[in-house]
Amino acid sequence: MMSDQNKSKSGWRLDDPALLRGLTQARLSRRGFLEAGALGLGAMALPPAAFAASAMPAKLDPKWQAYWDKQKPTKELVFANWPYYIDTDDKTGKHASLEQFTKDTGIDIKYLEVIQDNAAFYAKIAPVLKAGQSIGNDIIVITNGWQLTELMMQDFLTQLWQEKLPNFFKNASPSVINPAYDPGNKYTVTWQSGLTGIAYNPKMTGREITSFDDLWDPKFAGHVGMMSDLTELGSAALLKLGIKPVHSTPDDWAKAAAILEDQKNKGIVRQYYDQGYIKALENGDTWISQAWSGDIFQAHAKGFTDLKFVVPKEGAMLWHDNMMIPKGAANPLSALTWMNYYYTPEMAGLIEDYDNYICPVPSAQDYILKQLKDPDVANSPLVFPTKEMYAKANDFYVFSSYDQNKKWSDTFSPITQA
Amino acid sequence: MPYLLSLPSWLYLAVFFVVPLVAMLSMSLATGNPLVGYAVTWHFVEFAKAVDQYWLQIVRSFWYGGLATFLTLVLTYPVAYWIAFHGGRHKGSILFLILLPFFVSFVIRTLAWQFLLSDQGLILGTLKSWGLLPQSTYLLSTSTAVIGGLVYNSVAYYVLPLYVALEKIDRRVVRAAGDLYASPASAFWRVVLPLSAPGIFAGFLLVFVTNVGDFVNAAVLGGPGTSMIGNIIQYNFFNAQDYPMAATLSSILMFLLIIAIYFYARVFGTESIQDYAA
């Protein structure tokens, strides 16, 4: 699919994978980036033992126990994921992790890269699930956010049989155990996490960036990128105000909207971007922008080595892309087998060495360091965040109803939809 | 029997036009949310709410759409004229060359403009390096870029009807105008232009209607304060999941376009368009 021949610095390419997600480019430059500590973060890796998990599998509801008791093992699995989100051989396009899984378990995986946007994907599957039919996927990957909450509220997901996921409870990072959006991991386990912070080009800004206040600096008028995703947009403003998004109230939202409105009216905001923000940074349209850490790796691989990523002093947003089993899945036991298989240092390490977002399995750090001999990834605080970084990471607000989500949207949408 | 022959067309219209239209109209009068479901409650207030909340974007859509269509006409008429009257035996190839870029996906072509117009890109970057523009000047994220994108994307849809109309003009009529001492300019204004009117009208309709509902150009080339009604509908449908509002806005857009086209046809007459179609 994506060829590697477009490494020119000019960036004149239309098939920009940053529109999609993840990494396919030459590994060398990416590693150089990780190594250089260009992220404004020292490599302060802690030993994996510092993250000992301490959760136990929970008992299933009787209804779901009955469901799982009825299931028979199958030899197939359909896994729907985002593009460029699993280890891929540059030449053959094969996924070593999936092949290993098939070898070890005898389960054939059909791997689909069909999810490119949570809202659009949800709009596609919701009517089918509502009609009680199968969407044909056994595992889907959705970011924690309103659509995930909605999938749970609509009762579209299969409760996980946690006794079949011992590796998760043994190896998962505390940051993905018992998350606010899915208490007790009843329905989801994390595939990858990531940080939303600030990216900038020091040549254009003329100084180092440390704070959300910099996104409001009139000096950068017309060259500040904000995200059109209302959850990200609102959360950034809340962090600037010193409010934890996860504990915020509608009054706080109104205050956040007011400073965002002010930022827009002063002509500071260039545009409210979707994934295209990264291209705007690369092209020099924006000098400073809200950004996802993984995309900056990708930009470096393409030759845009000026760009830097920082976790602002007010904190950053930590998001999780989660695996889950939609109702009507034909191979739910195979899905559990994969989830359990993924939560090993070997498998998570193999995939993480390619993905470079945040690994949900801390012990994979050792595996990447010693077995895969890739210290740049293993020691990167963005792939294996330190305690200090986790302390700065914030969770999104978890909506408890449609009306609440609507309240948030109605508060922030007049800013982007002007 | 002849009526039976038209049955497939009626079925097609019923399934792919009437049913979605009724679904949209009834959704616009419904209340509810995706979690509890929807019920038609004749909730006309939604229309007032939609206009109150989004009148600016509605007006803007018609303004951008109308201006872009007019600019497209001004830009494409000389081209179509030249091909029809001076293209000689290369007419086909020239038309093909004009249409060639349009074989590439609409979205990709619009994204390409992002590169061309970017702050340090081919155009602005060069001008800036010559010192003709200050460093912080930009074109992307402005209404100019959006309207420019609309114009660019509708060129093919205007060239074709104009070309067909101009091509049909009987050259003897133009020569006769010359024989009767009309200057080339007045022959154009009083003979060629009126005779090409069906092409102008047909192209205008085609381009105007697509422009007003467009959301790609505003999304890709626009910035704060350039949202068109298509963007608002998309936002309400996918992100806010406010289906009644999305349906209401779509209905409003449709009604406004019908009214606009009605007056357009009243002023310019429908015969000329039918004439063109025939």
Contacts between the chains, C-beta under 8 A, distances in Angstrom:
chain1	res1	chain2	res2	distance
A	11	B	115	7.8
A	12	B	115	5.8
A	14	B	108	5.5
A	14	B	111	5.9
A	14	B	112	6.3
A	14	B	115	7.9
A	117	B	238	8.0
A	119	B	238	4.4
A	119	B	239	5.4
A	119	B	241	7.9
A	120	B	238	5.9
A	123	B	237	7.5
A	123	B	238	5.8
A	126	B	34	6.9
A	150	B	34	7.0
A	150	B	35	7.2
A	153	B	35	5.8
A	154	B	34	7.7
A	154	B	35	6.4
A	221	B	136	7.7
A	222	B	136	6.0
A	222	B	138	6.0
A	223	B	119	7.8
A	223	B	136	6.8
A	223	B	138	7.8
A	230	B	239	7.0
A	264	B	224	5.2
A	269	B	223	7.7
A	269	B	224	5.4
A	270	B	138	7.4
A	270	B	141	5.3
A	270	B	223	6.2
A	271	B	140	7.7
A	271	B	141	4.5
A	271	B	222	7.5
A	271	B	223	4.2
A	271	B	224	6.7
A	272	B	223	8.0
A	272	B	224	6.8
A	276	B	114	7.7
A	276	B	220	7.5
A	279	B	114	6.9
A	280	B	118	7.7
A	283	B	114	7.5
A	283	B	115	7.1
A	283	B	118	3.6
A	283	B	119	6.5
A	283	B	120	6.2
A	283	B	121	6.3
A	284	B	118	6.7
A	284	B	119	4.8
A	284	B	120	3.8
A	285	B	118	5.4
A	285	B	119	4.7
A	285	B	138	6.6
A	285	B	140	5.8
A	285	B	141	7.5
A	401	B	35	7.9
A	402	B	33	4.4
A	402	B	34	6.9
A	402	B	35	5.0
A	402	B	36	7.9
A	402	B	241	7.7
A	403	B	33	7.7
A	406	B	33	7.7
A	406	B	240	6.8
A	406	B	242	7.1
A	409	B	239	6.9
A	409	B	240	4.7
A	409	B	242	8.0
A	410	B	240	7.9
A	413	B	235	6.6
A	413	B	239	7.8
A	413	B	240	6.6
A	416	B	224	7.9
A	416	B	235	7.8
A	417	B	57	7.6
A	417	B	227	5.4
A	417	B	231	6.9
A	417	B	232	5.7
A	417	B	235	5.4
A	418	B	56	7.9
A	418	B	224	5.8
A	418	B	225	5.1
A	418	B	227	5.9
